[in-house]
């Protein structure tokens, strides 16, 4: 890390450092700054606001609160724009653009004269992208999130995006509610600014980031519209100034011990399956590999404790009122690395000791009374997923934990869209829906298409869940017996690519197995006959070409291979 500070840091190369500083100060003074202001430490603040991103609607006022904290601590705050991503406003998927945002954040942090940076994220992929960029730039950094929405109401029922989006849409497809009512619900699902108020990817990454140590204690769960969120922003700005003086860089916080804490949190909250991909990507930037087999063993001993949708019944504002992430971490305390350093400058154990005292609440359960006796995510292996697959076992129908059925195959997203509701589709409730070519390279971008809808003719007969398998992702707000992240993906000619209609597939979650019941000789014959999907015109240029040529598989976080140093450590390292 450079010893130069403030305006003297990262000077533009003109061959004369004195002139470079002179020219820089001349232009920045056009912003109205005085020499006194320019002689102070500079705290960068990422501006991820966009008119397309309602999750970040409050970012402008959060920036003002962060600035206030920075100035009260005697430094100069300077905001700068970065890419922003909203899950519903990024084609083909925000995951496709996450790495672009990570590169943007990394290079802007590295290029500009910032002594520390405040990372403002919220919607699903923005938090991991910012942490990935910060990990690579390794400048003192602190994360804050925009916070979850508050809940809405429809005919006396609480509403929350987007678990209830999916629940009511399923009812609409099944003709249980009509066009007029689904329109009314549509206007009530997102009643305020902020991220989804269920344990989707945004809430998952907020809670995991607090456990990781990159956020001030208590910051994960504060609803977006509360005054407390602004006070948290002010405190974050002030702490950024201290980080710049202490030179406390991300590599000193995001250690193997810290990632183990984040993985425990992911399991205990029944978090989004996207969480494991993002944590793998962030860790990968620091030369740390996630051992998914060890993660699964960790899950055997880490129950789901948070009664929150989609695994339970409550919403994020309820978790905030129950004490937030500290309440969860306190229950997990025997399993945590309490000596892990955090951005507060104190260890996780000290943060918990300083947290408000526990009180009676009904959102976070005890180990003796969990929502689900194991972690929310299970890791599967078998001949259909040689390098693994995952399932959110806490949000599936228990009757389907062990299931064997006939494969009904969709070759692509287009094929799925064209046939899933065709009344002539040969499908029954006991079948296994299989979607191909929806992985990192195949889609491209690994869209949240794993939540394959129940075929309309079955939905109208009352079918609520079926086993579904793909190399795609699924929103953390979704639920069902859905196998995801099948690795290697089908676009690489993997066993998933060789599945045919009528094949038998066996899922055994307790045994962690996913098997295609086809003879090895037949699979070998199919493999020789397999042909890779044809490249499109768009595949040959620009960002898409870069993505397709360098993106890694889901088990490595779907990052670009050239951004990831060789792994020096593996986590979790389970305690005996």
C-alpha positions in Angstrom: 0.0 0.0 0.0 1.4 3.4 -1.0 2.6 5.6 1.9 1.4 8.7 0.0 -1.8 10.2 1.3 -4.7 12.4 0.0 -4.1 14.4 -3.1 -0.6 13.1 -3.4 -1.8 9.5 -3.9 -2.0 7.8 -7.3 -0.9 10.8 -9.3 -1.5 10.9 -13.0 1.6 10.1 -14.9 3.0 13.2 -16.6 6.7 12.5 -15.9 6.9 15.2 -13.3 5.2 14.5 -9.9 5.3 18.2 -8.8 3.5 19.2 -12.0 1.1 16.3 -11.7 0.0 17.5 -8.2 -0.1 21.1 -9.3 -2.4 20.2 -12.2 -4.6 17.9 -10.1 -5.1 20.7 -7.5 -5.8 23.3 -10.2 -8.7 21.2 -11.6 -10.1 20.0 -8.3 -10.3 23.6 -7.1 -12.8 24.1 -9.9 -15.1 22.1 -7.6 -14.8 24.9 -5.0 -12.4 23.2 -2.6 -9.9 25.1 -0.4 -6.3 24.1 0.2 -7.3 23.3 3.8 -9.9 20.7 2.5 -7.4 19.3 0.0 -4.7 18.7 2.6 -7.0 16.3 4.5 -7.3 12.5 4.1 -9.7 11.8 1.2 -12.5 9.3 1.7 -14.1 8.0 -1.5 -17.8 7.1 -1.5 -19.2 4.9 -4.2 -22.4 6.3 -5.7 -24.5 3.4 -7.0 -27.6 5.3 -7.5 -29.6 4.7 -10.7 -33.1 5.6 -11.9 -33.5 1.9 -12.7 -32.6 0.8 -9.2 -35.3 1.2 -6.6 -33.2 -0.7 -4.1 -30.8 2.2 -4.2 -33.4 5.0 -4.2 -32.1 6.3 -0.9 -28.4 6.4 -1.9 -28.2 10.2 -2.4 -29.3 10.8 1.2 -27.1 8.0 2.5 -24.1 9.7 0.7 -24.9 13.0 2.5 -25.0 11.2 5.8 -21.7 9.5 5.1 -20.2 12.8 4.1 -21.3 14.3 7.4 -19.6 11.5 9.3 -16.4 11.9 7.3 -16.3 15.7 7.8 -17.0 15.4 11.5 -14.0 13.1 11.7 -11.8 15.7 10.0 -11.4 14.3 6.4 -12.6 15.2 2.9 -15.4 13.1 1.5 -15.6 12.7 -2.3 -18.2 10.6 -4.0 -17.7 8.9 -7.3 -20.0 6.9 -9.6 -19.8 3.2 -10.2 -21.9 0.8 -12.2 -25.1 -0.2 -10.4 -27.2 -3.3 -11.0 -30.8 -4.1 -10.2 -31.9 -7.7 -10.5 -35.0 -6.9 -12.6 -33.4 -4.3 -14.8 -30.3 -6.1 -16.1 -30.4 -8.1 -19.4 -29.8 -10.9 -19.6 -29.1 -11.1 -15.9 -27.4 -9.0 -13.2 -25.0 -11.9 -12.6 -23.7 -11.5 -16.2 -22.7 -7.9 -15.2 -21.5 -8.5 -11.6 -17.9 -9.0 -12.7 -18.0 -5.8 -14.8 -19.1 -3.9 -11.7 -16.4 -5.5 -9.7 -13.7 -4.5 -12.2 -15.2 -0.9 -12.3 -15.1 -0.6 -8.5 -11.6 -2.1 -8.3 -10.1 0.2 -10.9 -11.8 3.4 -9.7 -10.7 2.7 -6.1 -7.1 2.1 -7.4 -7.0 5.0 -9.8 -8.3 7.8 -7.6 -6.6 9.4 -4.6 -8.6 7.8 -1.9 -7.2 6.9 1.5 -10.2 4.8 2.3 -13.5 4.1 0.6 -17.1 3.6 1.7 -18.9 1.0 -0.4 -22.6 1.6 -0.7 -24.5 -1.5 -2.1 -27.9 -3.1 -1.7 -29.5 -5.0 -4.6 -28.2 -8.5 -5.0 -25.1 -8.3 -7.1 -23.9 -4.9 -6.0 -22.6 -6.0 -2.6 -20.5 -8.9 -3.8 -19.2 -6.8 -6.8 -18.1 -4.0 -4.4 -16.4 -6.4 -2.0 -14.7 -8.2 -4.9 -13.4 -4.9 -6.2 -12.3 -3.8 -2.8 -10.6 -7.1 -2.1 -8.5 -6.7 -5.2 -7.7 -3.0 -4.8 -6.9 -3.6 -1.1 -7.4 0.0 0.0 -9.1 0.5 3.4 -12.8 -0.1 2.8 -16.0 -0.3 4.7 -19.4 -1.5 3.4 -22.8 -0.2 4.2 -26.1 -1.3 2.6 -29.2 0.6 1.6 -31.3 -1.8 3.8 -34.5 -3.7 3.3 -37.9 -2.4 2.4 -40.8 -2.4 4.9 -43.7 -4.7 4.2 -46.9 -4.0 2.4 -50.4 -5.3 3.0 -53.1 -7.0 0.8 -56.4 -7.8 2.4 -54.9 -8.2 5.8 -51.9 -10.3 4.6 -48.4 -8.9 4.9 -46.6 -8.7 1.6 -42.9 -8.9 0.9 -40.9 -8.8 -2.3 -40.1 -11.2 -3.7 -41.2 -14.4 -2.0 -44.8 -13.2 -2.0 -44.3 -12.1 -5.7 -43.7 -15.7 -6.5 -46.4 -17.1 -4.3 -49.1 -14.8 -5.7 -47.9 -15.3 -9.3 -48.2 -19.1 -8.8 -51.8 -18.5 -7.6 -52.5 -16.4 -10.7 -51.0 -19.1 -13.0 -53.2 -21.6 -11.2 -56.3 -19.3 -11.8 -56.8 -19.0 -8.0 -56.7 -15.2 -8.3 -57.8 -13.1 -11.3 -56.2 -10.3 -13.4 -57.6 -7.5 -11.4 -56.3 -8.9 -8.1 -52.8 -9.6 -9.3 -52.7 -6.0 -10.5 -53.6 -4.8 -7.1 -50.9 -7.0 -5.5 -48.4 -5.8 -8.0 -48.8 -2.2 -6.7 -48.3 -3.3 -3.0 -45.4 -5.7 -3.1 -42.7 -3.0 -3.0 -44.1 -0.2 -0.8 -40.8 1.6 -0.1 -37.3 2.0 -1.2 -34.9 -0.7 -0.2 -34.0 -4.3 -1.0 -36.3 -7.3 -0.7 -37.6 -7.7 2.8 -37.2 -11.4 2.9 -34.0 -13.5 3.1 -33.2 -13.1 -0.6 -29.7 -12.5 -1.9 -29.6 -8.9 -0.8 -30.5 -9.7 2.8 -28.3 -12.7 2.8 -25.2 -10.7 1.6 -25.9 -8.0 4.1 -26.0 -10.5 7.0 -23.0 -12.4 5.7 -21.0 -9.1 5.2 -21.6 -8.2 8.9 -20.5 -11.7 9.9 -17.5 -11.3 7.6 -16.5 -8.1 9.4 -16.8 -5.6 6.5 -19.7 -3.7 8.0 -20.2 -1.9 11.3 -22.1 -4.0 13.9 -25.8 -3.6 13.5 -25.7 -2.4 9.9 -27.2 -5.4 8.1 -30.9 -5.3 9.0 -31.9 -1.6 9.5 -34.8 -0.9 7.1 -34.0 1.5 4.3 -36.5 4.2 5.4 -35.6 4.5 9.1 -33.6 7.4 10.6 -31.3 4.7 12.1 -30.1 3.9 8.6 -28.9 7.5 8.2 -27.2 7.4 11.6 -25.5 4.2 10.5 -24.3 6.0 7.4 -22.8 8.8 9.5 -21.0 6.3 11.7 -19.7 4.5 8.7 -18.3 7.7 7.3 -16.5 8.5 10.5 -15.1 5.0 10.8 -13.8 5.2 7.2 -11.6 8.1 8.4 -10.2 5.9 11.2 -9.6 3.1 8.8 -7.5 5.4 6.6 -5.3 6.3 9.6 -5.0 2.7 10.8 -4.4 1.5 7.2 -6.7 -1.4 8.0 -7.0 -3.1 4.6 -9.6 -5.7 3.4 -7.0 -8.5 3.4 -6.6 -8.1 7.2 -10.4 -8.4 7.7 -11.5 -10.9 5.1 -9.4 -13.8 6.4 -10.1 -17.5 6.3 -11.5 -17.2 9.8 -13.8 -14.4 8.7 -15.1 -16.4 5.7 -15.9 -19.3 8.0 -18.0 -16.9 10.1 -19.8 -15.7 7.0 -20.5 -19.3 5.9 -22.0 -20.1 9.3 -24.2 -17.1 9.0 -25.3 -18.2 5.5 -26.4 -21.6 6.8 -28.1 -20.3 10.0 -30.2 -17.7 8.2 -31.5 -20.1 5.5 -29.7 -17.7 3.1 -29.9 -17.4 -0.6 -28.1 -20.1 -2.7 -26.5 -17.2 -4.5 -24.6 -16.4 -1.3 -22.2 -19.4 -1.8 -21.4 -18.2 -5.3 -20.7 -14.6 -4.2 -18.7 -15.6 -1.1 -16.6 -17.9 -3.3 -16.0 -15.0 -5.7 -15.0 -12.6 -2.9 -12.8 -15.2 -1.2 -11.2 -16.1 -4.5 -10.0 -12.5 -5.0 -7.9 -13.1 -1.8 -6.5 -16.4 -2.8 -9.0 -18.3 -0.6 -11.0 -21.3 -2.0 -14.3 -22.4 -0.6 -14.3 -26.1 0.1 -17.9 -27.1 -0.7 -17.6 -30.6 0.8 -16.4 -29.0 4.1 -19.1 -26.4 3.8 -21.7 -29.2 3.6 -20.2 -30.8 6.7 -20.4 -27.4 8.4 -24.1 -27.4 7.5 -24.7 -30.7 9.3 -23.9 -28.9 12.5 -25.4 -25.5 11.8 -29.2 -25.4 11.9 -31.5 -22.8 10.4 -32.3 -20.5 13.3 -34.0 -17.5 11.5 -37.8 -17.8 11.1 -37.9 -15.6 8.0 -39.3 -16.1 4.5 -38.8 -18.1 2.3 -37.7 -20.7 5.0 -40.0 -19.3 7.7 -42.7 -16.6 8.2 -41.2 -13.3 9.3 -39.6 -10.4 7.4 -36.4 -8.4 7.7 -37.9 -5.5 9.7 -38.9 -8.2 12.2 -35.3 -9.4 12.4 -34.2 -5.8 12.9 -36.7 -5.5 15.8 -35.4 -8.8 17.2 -31.8 -7.4 17.5 -30.5 -7.9 14.0 -27.5 -9.9 13.0 -26.1 -9.8 16.6 -29.0 -12.0 17.8 -28.0 -14.7 15.2 -24.3 -14.4 15.9 -24.9 -14.7 19.6 -26.7 -18.1 19.1 -23.8 -19.2 16.8 -21.1 -18.0 19.2 -19.7 -21.5 20.1 -19.2 -22.2 16.4 -17.6 -18.8 15.4 -14.1 -17.5 15.2 -14.5 -14.8 17.7 -11.0 -13.4 17.4 -11.6 -12.4 13.7 -10.9 -8.7 13.2 -13.7 -6.4 11.9 -13.8 -2.9 10.3 -14.9 -1.6 13.7 -11.2 -2.2 14.8 -12.4 -4.7 17.3 -12.9 -8.5 17.0 -16.2 -10.1 16.3 -16.2 -11.4 19.9 -15.8 -7.9 21.3 -18.5 -6.6 19.0 -20.9 -9.2 20.4 -19.9 -8.4 23.9 -20.7 -4.8 23.3 -24.0 -5.4 21.5 -27.3 -4.6 23.3 -28.3 -7.3 25.8 -30.6 -10.1 24.4 -34.3 -10.0 25.0 -37.3 -12.2 24.3 -38.2 -12.4 20.6 -39.7 -14.9 18.2 -37.7 -14.4 15.0 -34.3 -16.0 15.9 -34.6 -19.5 17.4 -32.3 -21.3 19.8 -30.2 -24.3 18.8 -32.7 -26.4 20.7 -35.6 -25.2 18.7 -34.4 -24.5 15.1 -36.5 -23.9 12.0 -34.6 -26.7 10.3 -32.2 -29.1 12.0 -29.4 -28.6 9.4 -28.1 -25.6 7.4 -30.3 -24.1 4.7 -28.1 -25.2 1.8 -27.0 -28.8 1.1 -24.2 -29.7 -1.3 -24.9 -32.6 -3.7 -22.6 -34.9 -5.8 -23.2 -37.7 -8.2 -22.8 -38.7 -11.8 -25.2 -35.9 -12.8 -23.1 -33.3 -11.0 -19.4 -34.5 -10.8 -18.2 -31.2 -9.4 -21.3 -30.6 -7.3 -24.7 -29.0 -7.2 -26.7 -27.3 -4.4 -30.2 -27.3 -3.0 -31.9 -25.0 -0.5 -33.2 -27.9 1.6 -34.9 -25.6 4.2 -37.3 -24.2 1.5 -38.3 -27.5 -0.2 -41.1 -29.9 0.3 -39.8 -32.5 2.8 -41.7 -35.3 0.8 -39.3 -34.7 -2.1 -36.1 -35.0 -0.1 -35.8 -38.5 -1.6 -37.3 -38.8 -5.0 -36.9 -40.7 -8.3 -38.7 -39.6 -11.4 -38.7 -39.4 -15.2 -36.8 -36.5 -16.8 -38.7 -33.9 -18.7 -36.0 -31.9 -20.5 -35.9 -28.3 -21.8 -32.8 -27.7 -23.9 -32.7 -23.9 -23.3 -34.4 -20.9 -21.8 -36.3 -20.4 -25.1 -37.4 -24.0 -25.2 -38.6 -23.7 -21.6 -40.6 -20.5 -22.4 -42.1 -22.1 -25.5 -43.2 -25.4 -24.0 -43.7 -25.2 -20.2 -47.4 -24.2 -20.4 -48.2 -26.2 -23.6 -51.2 -28.3 -22.6 -49.7 -31.1 -24.8 -46.5 -31.3 -22.7 -46.0 -34.9 -21.5 -45.5 -34.2 -17.8 -46.8 -35.4 -14.4 -46.2 -34.3 -10.9 -43.8 -37.1 -10.2 -41.5 -36.1 -13.1 -38.2 -34.2 -12.8 -38.0 -31.0 -14.8 -34.5 -30.5 -16.3 -33.2 -27.2 -17.8 -30.0 -27.1 -19.8 -27.8 -24.3 -21.1 -28.6 -21.9 -18.3 -25.1 -21.8 -16.7 -22.4 -19.2 -16.6 -21.4 -19.8 -20.3 -24.6 -21.3 -21.6 -27.1 -18.6 -21.0 -24.7 -16.6 -20.7 -24.5 -15.2 -17.1 -26.2 -18.0 -15.1 -29.7 -16.4 -14.8 -32.2 -17.0 -12.0 -34.0 -19.4 -14.2 -33.6 -22.4 -11.9 -37.0 -21.6 -10.4 -38.7 -23.4 -13.3 -42.4 -22.8 -13.1 -44.8 -25.6 -12.4 -46.3 -26.4 -15.8 -49.6 -24.6 -15.9 -51.8 -27.7 -16.4 -50.3 -29.2 -13.2 -50.5 -25.9 -11.3 -54.2 -25.7 -12.1 -54.6 -29.2 -10.6 -53.1 -28.0 -7.3 -49.4 -29.1 -7.8 -47.2 -26.8 -5.7 -43.8 -28.3 -5.9 -41.7 -30.6 -8.2 -38.1 -31.6 -8.4 -36.3 -29.2 -10.8 -32.7 -29.4 -11.9 -30.5 -27.0 -13.8 -27.1 -25.3 -14.1 -28.8 -22.0 -13.4 -29.3 -20.0 -10.2 -32.4 -19.2 -8.2 -33.4 -16.1 -6.4 -32.9 -16.3 -2.7 -36.5 -15.2 -2.4 -37.7 -18.4 -4.1 -38.7 -21.8 -2.6 -39.1 -25.3 -3.8 -37.3 -28.6 -4.4 -34.8 -27.1 -6.8 -31.3 -28.4 -7.6 -29.1 -25.6 -8.8 -25.5 -24.8 -10.0 -25.0 -28.2 -11.5 -21.3 -28.3 -12.3 -19.8 -28.6 -14.9 -22.6 -26.8 -16.7 -24.3 -28.4 -19.8 -22.7 -25.9 -22.3 -19.4 -27.7 -21.6 -20.8 -31.1 -22.6 -21.2 -32.3 -19.0 -23.5 -35.2 -17.9 -26.3 -32.6 -17.6 -26.0 -32.0 -21.3 -26.6 -35.7 -22.0 -29.9 -36.0 -20.2 -32.8 -37.1 -22.4 -36.6 -37.1 -22.0 -37.6 -40.3 -20.2 -34.3 -40.9 -18.3 -34.7 -41.7 -14.7 -33.1 -39.3 -12.1 -32.7 -39.9 -8.4 -32.4 -37.2 -5.8 -31.4 -38.1 -2.3 -30.8 -35.0 -0.2 -30.0 -36.7 3.1 -27.3 -38.8 1.3 -26.3 -35.7 -0.7 -26.6 -37.6 -4.0 -27.8 -36.7 -7.5 -27.8 -39.5 -9.9 -28.7 -40.0 -13.6 -29.8 -43.6 -13.8 -28.3 -44.3 -17.2 -25.6 -46.9 -17.9 -22.1 -45.5 -18.2 -21.6 -47.0 -21.7 -24.8 -45.2 -22.9 -23.6 -41.9 -21.4 -20.2 -42.4 -23.1 -22.0 -42.9 -26.4 -24.1 -39.8 -25.9 -20.9 -37.8 -25.0 -19.2 -38.7 -28.3 -22.3 -37.5 -30.2 -22.7 -34.3 -28.3 -22.1 -31.0 -30.1 -21.4 -27.7 -28.5 -24.0 -24.9 -29.0 -23.2 -22.7 -31.9 -21.7 -19.3 -31.1 -23.9 -16.3 -31.9 -22.7 -13.1 -33.5 -22.8 -11.4 -30.1 -20.4 -14.0 -28.6 -17.5 -12.8 -30.8 -17.0 -9.3 -29.4 -16.8 -7.0 -26.4 -17.7 -7.8 -22.9 -19.6 -10.9 -23.9 -16.5 -12.4 -25.6 -14.5 -11.7 -22.5 -17.1 -13.2 -20.2 -17.5 -16.4 -22.3 -13.8 -17.0 -22.6 -12.8 -16.4 -18.9 -15.8 -16.9 -16.6 -15.2 -19.8 -14.1 -17.8 -22.3 -13.0 -20.2 -21.8 -10.1 -18.0 -23.7 -7.5 -15.3 -21.0 -8.1 -17.7 -18.1 -7.9 -18.3 -17.4 -11.6 -15.5 -14.8 -11.5 -13.1 -14.1 -14.4 -10.2 -16.5 -14.2 -7.6 -13.7 -14.7 -9.0 -11.8 -11.6 -8.4 -14.8 -9.3 -5.0 -15.5 -7.8 -3.9 -19.1 -7.2 -5.7 -20.4 -4.1 -3.3 -20.5 -1.1 -5.9 -21.5 1.5 -9.2 -23.4 1.7 -12.1 -22.7 4.0 -14.0 -23.8 6.0 -11.3 -25.5 8.2 -13.7 -27.4 10.5 -13.0 -27.5 14.2 -12.6 -30.9 15.6 
